[in-house]
Amino acid sequence: MSDQIDRLLFLDDFELCLTGGCFACGLEADQMCVACGLCNCDRHDTCTREPSERTATPSGPPANSPPTSHDHR
């Protein structure tokens, strides 16, 4: 069983490498830093994003969304 898991992990890491990702930190190519294109294995202290590339983090569900089981409206 352990050999199967090791093979699956190897294949997953190999696919990441082939598609431009990083097997060491597990990021896929489209998850790399927007500013420098590097992964989480590198420091990003000086990386900055252009204002047009920043996205707002929503503070909650949209105003007209239906209530969920967690909403107590």
Secondary structure, DSSP 8 states (H G I E B T S, - for coil): -HHHHHHHHHHHHHHHHHTT-BTTTTB-GGGS-TTT---TTS--TT----GGG-----SSS-TTS---TT---
